[in-house]
Amino acid sequence: SFQKGYLPRYKEPAYNEEIRMFVLEIENENQERLTLTQDEGNYQVIKVEGLTPPEADITTIKVANMDGERFKSSRLEKRELSIEIKINGDIEKNRIKLYDFFDSGKMSKIYYTNGSRNVMIVGYCESFEGDLFELGQTVQVSIVCPSPYWESINMVRADISQALGNFQFPFAISEEGVEFTRFIDGRESPIINRGDGECGVIITMKSTLDLISNPVIYNVRTGEFFKINIELSKGDTVTINTNVGQKSIYKIVDGVQSNIMGLVAKGSSWFQLKRGVNLFTCNADTGIATLEVVFE
């Protein structure tokens, strides 16, 4: 409250100030982490370049009797990050500490967080440059990221199984009985990709009770499918990874993992999630009611 006739000085909401702030962390191969921001007694991040989308290599072809050219394909180039750091405090000690996290040719994970993003990218230190005889030392670190994509730290998990479990606590059996499980044939489950581009998924299929034969997953909107010509006994698990550069499919029985790439049905698609809402459903020749399917 304030006195009548008095107008307090306007101040921007606190959330605007938070959005302007960011946190930059580095993780080395030993899984040790160093926070470069909010620690100006030791380090001050002057500038970070390469956070925005990288350049695209676009291929076009000329067509007779047509103005201009026709689009053929495109791909993103690698991402190159440049971090300028001013070293404070015990300069010699703090500079040597940076060597543990920016070792030329070695892998580092870069974590970037601001008011709307919490992401990570994997890169390799290309160079670490600075003048050792400068009074106030500033170093320039160059990092090459073969995959140009920032990845969200938060994992999205969605169950597209046709059977939904209804058992929960507190538990009591009423006179009319209790529904433990509900089977919904043809259930379509939405999976939301909140990122700025397409991404792959990790799909886990598991037989929870009966024998399951030839499970298949459908992308309702695109008509794509992924089918496996296999029989799964109780407890058997299949893991499918559709991420670019990591495509794989394994069957796990009693902790033993085996490659079953040869059992993928002809015409199957390695699903990529479009931006926004994607709809999936699943089926099998037998045992669909006890097939558990989870997307991550």
N, C-alpha and C positions, 0 to 999 in steps of 0.2 A: 504494500500500500504506500501511497505518497500523498503529500499535502495537496489540497485543491489549488489548481492553477500552476502546479509545478510539473513539468514534463521531464522525465529522466532522460539522460543521454542514450541515444540508440546504440545498441551493440549487436553485432551479427550473432546469430544462434551458434551455440557451441559446436553443433554437428558440422557446420561449414568449416570450422577450424580443424576438426578431426579429419575431414576429407582431404584437406591440403597436406596433412601429415602423412608420412609413409614410413614403413619399417623395411629395412634391407638386411637380410641375414645370409650368411654363407655357410655351407656344410661341406666338409672335405671327405675324402675316401674313408677316413676313420670314424665317420659319423659325428665328428666334433663340430659344434656350431659357434659362429662368431657374429654378434650383432654389430653392424657398422653404424647404425643410427641411434639417436637418443643416448649417445655416449661421447659427447664433444670433448670431454676431458682427455680422451684417447684418440678418437677418430671423428672426422667431420666429412660427410659425403658432400662434395661440391657439385657434382653433376653426374647423371646417369643417362647415357645415350643408348638407343636400341630397344626401348620399351614398347614403342609403337609397332604396328604390323610391318613385317619385312617386305621387300620388293618381290613382285611376282614376275616370273619369266613366261611371257605370253607368246605362243606360236600361232601364226596366221598363214594362210595360203592364198595365192592369187588365183582367181577364177576368170576364165575368158568371158568377155562381154559383160562383166560386172564391175561397177565402180568400187574402189577400195579393195579390201581383202576379207576373207572369211575366217572366223575364229576356228582354231583347231584344238588347242589345248592350253592349259596353264599349270604352273606349279610354283610353289613358294620357294624362295632361296633360303639358305641357312640364316639364322639370326646371329648378329654380331653385337655383343654388349661391350660398352666402354664405361668404366667406373673411375671417376676422379676422386681421390681420397686425400684429405689433408691430415697429416699425422701430428698429434699433439702429445702432451705429457712426456713420458720417457720415450723419445723419438726412436732411439736405436732399438730398444726392447720391443716397442709396438710395431716397428717396421719388420723386424725378424718374425714376430708373431704372424704377420700377414703372409709371410712365405709359406706357413703351414696350410693356408687356405687357398692361396693362389700360386700353386706349384706348376711351373711351365710344363705343358703337355699332360697334366693330370686333370682328373674329373672333379668338378665341383657342382653342388646344387645351389641355385640361387633362389631364395624365397623373397617374394615381394608382397607386401600387404599395405593397402590404403583403405579409405572409407568404403569402397565397393568391391575390392578384389582381395583374394587370399590365394596366391598362385605360386607355382614353382616351375623351374626349368633346369635342365641338365646341360652343362657346358664344359668346355676344356680351356684351360688358361693358355692363351697364345703368347702373351707378353706381360711383363711387369716392369714398367719404366719409371725412373725418377732420378733426381740429382741428389746424390748422397752428401754433397758439400753445400747444399742450399740450407740457409738458416732455418726457414720454415718449410719443412719437406712436404712435397705433394707428389703422389705417385699416380700413374695412369695404368689401369689394369684392362687388358683386352681379353674377352672371353668369346669363344666360338661355340654356338649351340647348333649341332647338326640338325636336330628337329626344331623347327621355328616356333612351335606351339608352347604357350604357357599353359600349364595344367593346374586345374583346381585342386586345392589341398583336400577339400571335402568330397568324400565318395558318395555317390548317389546309388541307393539300393532299391530295387523294385522286384516284387514277386508277381510273376504272371501265371502261376499255377492255376489249374482249373478247380482245384479243391481248396476251400478256405477253412482254416481252423477256427472254431468258435469256443473252444475250451479256455476258460479264464478264471482267475480268482477275484473275489471270494467265490467258492464253489458250493452249490447246493442243488439237489435234485428235487424239482417240483413234481407234483402229482402227475402232470401231463408229460413229464420226461424232459430231457435236456438234449439239445442238438450239439453234438461234438464237432461235426464237420459238415460243410455244405458244398456240394459239387455243382458248378455252374458250367454247363457245356457251352463251348464257343465264347467264353468270357474274353473280352478284349481289354487289355491293360495299357493305360497310358504311361509312357516313359518320357520325361521332359529333359531335353538338353538345353540348359540355360547358358551355354557357352556361345562364343561368337562364330563358331564353325562346326563342321561335322566332326564326330569323334567315334572311335571304336568302343566296343563293350567287352566285358568278361561275363560269359554266360555259364552258369553252373546248373547241370541237370542231375537229379538224384532220384533213385527209386526208393520210396519210403516203406513199401510193403510188398506189392506184387511184382511179377515179371512184366517188364515193359519192353515192347518191341517197336523198333523203327520210329523213334520220336522225331517230331518235326516242329519247327518254329516258323510262324508266318508274320511278315510285315504287312499289316492289313492295308495300309495306304499305298504301298508300292507294288504289292503282289509278290515280292521276293520271299524266298523260303530258305531254310537251312535244315536239311534232313540227314540223319545218320542211320545207316543200315546196320543195326546192332540190337542185341537183347541185353537188358539191364536187370540183374537180380537185386533183391533187397540189399540196400546199403551201397550199391555200385554208384559211382559218380563220374560224370563227364564234364570236363572244363574246356570251354571254347574261348579263345582270345582273338578278337577281330581287329585289334589295334594295328595300325599301319606299322610294318616292320617287326611285328610280334605275333603274326598269325600262327596259331597252333591249336591242336585239339588232342586232349589226353583222356584216357580212361583210368580211373583209380579204383583198385580193388584191394581191400585190406592194407591200404597204405602203399601199395605197389603201383607205380605210374607207368603207363604204356602209351606209345604214340599210335593213334587210330586214324591218321589222315587218310588212309586208303579206304575207310568206311564211309567217308562223306559222299552223299548221293550226288549224282551228276546234276548240274544245274543249280546247285546250292550257292547262295550268296553270303559273303562275309559281311554281315550287317554293319552299316555306318549310320549313326543317329543323326538325322537332320536337325537343324536348329528348331527349337520349339517342341511341340508335342508329337511323339511317335506312338503308333498303336501296334501292339503285338498280341498274338494268341498262339497257343500250342496245341498239339494233338499227338496221337500215337496209334498204331494199329491195335495194340492192346495195352491195358493198364494205365490209361490216361488219368484216371481218378487218383492214382497214387504217385504221379510224376510231379516232382517239385522242380520248378524252373525259376531261377533268380538271375536278374541282370544287375551288373555293377558297372 
